[in-house]
Amino acid sequence: MEMRTKVKLNNSNQMPILALGVWQSGKQTKQAVLSALKAGYRHIDTAAAYGNEEAVGEAIKESGIAREELFITTKLWNDDVRLGKTREALMTSLNKLGLDYVDLYLIHWPVNGYVDAYLEMENLMKEGYIRNIGVSNFKKHHLEDLLSQVHIIPAVDQMEFNPQMQDQELYQFCKENRIILEAWSPLGSGACLQIPAIQIIAERYQKTPAQIILRWLLQKGIVILPKSVHEERIIENANLFDFQLQDEDICLMDALNQNLRTGPDPDHFDF
Ligand SMILES: NC(=O)c1ccc[n+]([C@@H]2O[C@H](COP(=O)([O-])OP(=O)(O)OC[C@H]3O[C@@H](n4cnc5c(N)ncnc54)[C@H](OP(=O)(O)O)[C@@H]3O)[C@@H](O)[C@H]2O)c1
């Protein structure tokens, strides 16, 4: 089965289903983004808090790829949400990225003030600085609260999702409300690659554990943001379109859930 490489958002805009994540890519960010663009990635996932928007911007410029072919995501940091500085924060991010608009702007965490921040993002979208708006680390109850107070349904919710951490309640809610779920730490920051059941499935398909996990997410309709600073892994993580997992293997992967987070719980974090 040939899988489309883009998904239609609830506002009819398109988004590539594979992104390069650049959290903790540090000094290797620019090279990693250049490698990804060379390998065919067109979606980059950064954030103000990652401290590497300039490096992402340099790589975009150096690649020479037309702006309209790219899909760039960045995120509004918690302090700016709390201080009501959404507009200033976006302008700073655009300046660092060297862009006139971002394709997707996300509220990074559900901190106090997120409704006002979101309403300002709606304005910034109308002004053309943002093509799509969404959230990150919002559980079902956060989304329900948000939806009752805003005008535009978020296009995306970006949440930790991998074989060991599957929030089924959120997955269903997003499906029902046409919100695309994006999986952060799709590989469990690397930890999920060691799971024996996944290694066995990988051998059967003659693929790597990373490819099995990423393909499983795609077949569930979840957008993936694997991070790597190694060119061969960046290429490997994009080679997902020449095979298909059978339903019984999808079920095996679904059964690996342990509600085990590698990152903070969005109901209990202190930053
Ligand atoms: N919204 C949020 O709050 C939030 C939170 C966390 C992450 N994110 C986003 O999600 C992205 C991905 O999450 P993540 O960085 O935590 O973890 P991840 O993508 O699950 O895993 C990355 C780790 O796996 C290694 N790796 C990648 N591909 C591999 C492969 N094919 N074989 C073996 N090892 C491989 C990487 O090492 P090397 O780099 O050394 O290759 C790195 O150590 C982030 O970069 C960021 O964009 C968002």
The ligand as a Gaussian input file, in Angstrom:
#p B3LYP/6-31G(d) Opt

LIG

0 1
 N        6.219000      19.000000      22.622000
 C        7.045000      18.546000      23.533000
 O        6.913000      18.824000      24.730000
 C        8.182000      17.670000      23.109000
 C        8.925000      16.964000      24.074000
 C        9.955000      16.135000      23.642000
 C       10.204000      16.021000      22.281000
 N        9.489000      16.731000      21.354000
 C        9.753000      16.640000      19.901000
 O        9.832000      15.273000      19.514000
 C       11.103000      15.034000      18.897000
 C       11.542000      13.622000      19.131000
 O       11.586000      13.284000      20.500000
 P       12.933000      12.841000      21.244000
 O       14.061000      13.599000      20.685000
 O       12.665000      12.949000      22.694000
 O       13.064000      11.306000      21.006000
 P       12.965000      10.201000      19.848000
 O       12.829000      10.766000      18.504000
 O       11.951000       9.236000      20.342000
 O       14.395000       9.507000      19.990000
 C       15.570000      10.183000      19.720000
 C       16.738000       9.335000      20.201000
 O       16.813000       8.132000      19.462000
 C       18.024000       8.086000      18.709000
 N       17.659000       7.588000      17.375000
 C       16.920000       8.237000      16.427000
 N       16.740000       7.458000      15.351000
 C       17.387000       6.305000      15.610000
 C       17.570000       5.108000      14.862000
 N       17.048000       4.960000      13.650000
 N       18.291000       4.102000      15.433000
 C       18.825000       4.237000      16.670000
 N       18.678000       5.351000      17.424000
 C       17.964000       6.377000      16.897000
 C       18.579000       9.486000      18.699000
 O       19.987000       9.491000      18.712000
 P       20.918000      10.383000      17.725000
 O       20.350000      11.760000      17.649000
 O       22.245000      10.329000      18.414000
 O       20.908000       9.680000      16.410000
 C       18.052000      10.031000      20.036000
 O       18.890000       9.619000      21.107000
 C       11.996000      16.099000      19.550000
 O       13.188000      16.308000      18.847000
 C       11.084000      17.293000      19.528000
 O       11.035000      17.872000      18.245000
 C        8.478000      17.546000      21.766000

